[in-house]
Amino acid sequence: MNHAVAALQQPIAEVKVGPVQVSAFADMQQLLAFIIREDGSTYAGSAIAINPEKVLTAMRNSEIEAVISGADIRYADGIGVVKVMRRRLKKNVQRIPGCELWQQLMLRAAAYKVPVFIVGAKPEVNQQTADKLRAQQVNLVGAVDGYFKDEAALIAQIKQSGARFVSVAMGSPKQELLIQRIRAQHPDCFYMGVGGTYDVFTGNVKRAPELWCKLNLEWAYRLLSQPSRIGRQLGLLRYVWWYFTGKI
């Protein structure tokens, strides 16, 4: 029995971070195998990345909390969330960056011939993403940019395509709300909100250098690259304070 299969047979612990229940996957490999199985089937549900900013938003906005809670898989995509989980579980918990997760899922989808449909981003970025995925031998059955006018037509197209993996890049909570509406009509499928992942995947936006990522300093790199984020980053000081005082 390989490591991934053995890991899947173990119950996945959950930790409450603020009002959000977050699943403590052992590592990215466990989550990959959970979503796309070796027989080519996919987990029927949705996933959302959880970081300190989402936790803070959920604490002050019950509607956003409901959107987050509506996802079946809530995985830790922020070192602040990971630190809370490590302290509660008394064991190592791995951070799973959403951008890397999606890219690895696309490679796994290619290997297991999973039909994929991508939604979102600007038309040119969506087209570049589609071209690159096809070059990676992904079974891409549809691609619609984020400027579509007819949601009913989009949902009908997804249903007709036979997609078993749909990723939506429109930013939170817009992408999660759209996923809920699509899923209501096409439930036998895995859904993932991916924010700006297509831009990174196509090279239109640079991700933090590897060293910054290893040191969990992507937030600092983004702040230096986009000083306009300072207001959002200062809000995270409250999260840091609550972490050190044991209030979160």
N, C-alpha and C positions, 0 to 999 in steps of 0.2 A: 504494500500500500504506500503510495507516494505521500510526501509531506502535505501537499495541498488537499488531497482527499481526506487524510487523517485530521487535518485542521478543521475541515468542514463538518466533521462528525462531532466536534466539540461545540457546546453551546457558546454563543457569542455574548460576552458580558456587555452590559450597558451602564453608562455613568450619566447621572443627571448633572449637567453643567448649566447653572441658572435654571431656566424653565425647559431646557432642551435635553432630551435623552440622546446620547451619542453612543454608537456601537464601537466597541474596542476590538477591532480586527487585529490579529496578530501582526500582519504586515500586508503590503499591497498584493502579494501573491494570493493570499487567502481571499481577499475581496475580489480579485480577478476571477478566481475559480468559482466564487459564489455567484457572480453575475453571469458569466458565460461558462457553461459546463462542458465537460469533455465530449458529450454526445452532440454538442452544437446547439442545445436548447439554451434559452436565456431565462433569468429570473424575471418573473412577471411582477413588476413594481417600479418604483422610482428611487433615485438616490439624490441626496443633496449634501454639499460640502458645508461643514460647520467650522467657523472661525470665531474669534472673540467679537468681531463686529456684528456678526449675525446673532450671537448670544445677547449682546447689549440691545440690539434692535428688537429681539423677541421679548425682552424684559419690559420694554416700554410700549410695545405695540402688539396687542392681542391678535390682530388680524395676521400679522407676520408670523407670530408664534403658531397660529393655526396652519399657515402655509407650510412652515418647517415641519410641524408635527404630522402633516399629511403625507410626507415622504416616508417610504418604507425603510430606507437605509439612510442613516445620518452618520457620516464618517468624519473623522477629525482632520481638517485641512488647515489647521492653525496651531502654532507651537503653544500658544496660550491655552488652548483647549486640551492639547496633549498633556501639558504639565498638570492640569487639574485631574485628568484621568489617571496619570501615573501616581499622583499622590493618593487618590481614592482607592485604586486597585492594588497599590503597593507592588507594581510590576511594570516592566517596560511596555510602553504603548508607542507604536510607530505613527508618525505623521504621514498622511497620504495626500499629497498635493493633487488637487482635482485635474490640473492640466496634464500632469504625468499619467494619472489614472486613465484619462480619456485616451491618450495616445497609446498606452499599453492595451487598453480594451480594443482599440481599432486593430492592432496587430493580432490580438487573440481572435477577433471577429474574422479577420482575413484567414487565419489558420483553420478555423472551424466553419467557414462559409456562412457566417451569420448575415442575413440581409440587413443592411444599415440605411437609415434615412437621416439626413442632416437638415436642420432648420436654423435660420438665423444669420446674423452678420450682414455686412454690406454686400451687394450683389457680386462685386469683384472678389471679395474675400471668400464668399461662399463658393464661387466658381473655382478659385485657387485651391480651396480645401477639398472640393470634390475631385479635382484633377490629381492632387497629391494622394488622396485615398485610393483612387483607381490605380495609380502607379504602384501602390503598396499591395495591390491585389485584393482590396476590400470589395466585397459584394455590395456596392452602393446602388440602392434601388430608387433613390430619390434625393434631390437637393433643392431646397427652396430658401431664398434669402429672407432676412427679417423684415422686408418691406412689402410682404404680401398683403393684398387687399381683401381677400375672401377667405376667412378662416374655415368656413364650411367646406370650401373646395380643397383647402389644404388637408383637412382631416380625411376627406374622401380619398384624396391622393395617397395618403399614408396607408389607409386601410386597404386600398386596391393594390398597393405595392407589395404587401405581405411582409413589411418590415418587422423585425423582431428586436431591433435596437434603434431607438430614436434619440438623438441628442439635439438640444435646443440652446442656442446662444443668443439670448436677448437680455441678459441681466436679470438679477433678482429684484422683486418677486415676480416680474412679468413672465419669465420663462417657466417658473413653477406653476403659475396659474394657468398658463397655456397647456402645460403638460397634464394638469388635472382634467382639462376639458377634452384633450385628445384621448387620454386614457379611458375616459368614461365611454368612448365609442370604439376604442381599439385596446382592450385590456390585456391581451396575451402578448405582452411586449415589455422590454425594459426601457425606461426613460431616464435621461440624465440632463440636468441643466448645467451648461458649461461656461457661461459668462463670456469672457474674452478669449477663450481657448483657441478658436479658429485663427484669430489674429496672431497668436504666438506660434501656432502650428505652421502657418504660412510665412512666418518671418516678418510680418508687417509690424509686430510689436516685439521688442526684445525682452526676454525674460532675464531675471537677475543671473549674473555669472554663477557657475557651479559652486565656487567657494562660499559665496553669500548664501546660497541655498543650503549648503551643508551646515553652515553656522546658524541657520534659521533666521537669517537677516534679510529675507526678501522684502519684508515690510519697509526696512530702512532704505533699501535700494529703490523701491518704488517711490518713497518719499523724496529722495534726492533727485530722482528722475522727474517727478511730478510734485513740485512744492505746493501745488494747489490742494494736495491731499492733507495738508497740515491740520485742518480742522477735524477731519475724520480720525487722524492718528492721535490727536490730543484727547479725543473722547475715549481712546483705549486706556488712558492712564487710570480711569476709574476701574476698568477691569483689572489692571495690575494691582491696584490698591485692594480691591476685594479679594484677589487671589492671595496676597500676602497676609491679609487679615482673616483669611479663612471664611469669607462670606460668600464665596462662589466655588 
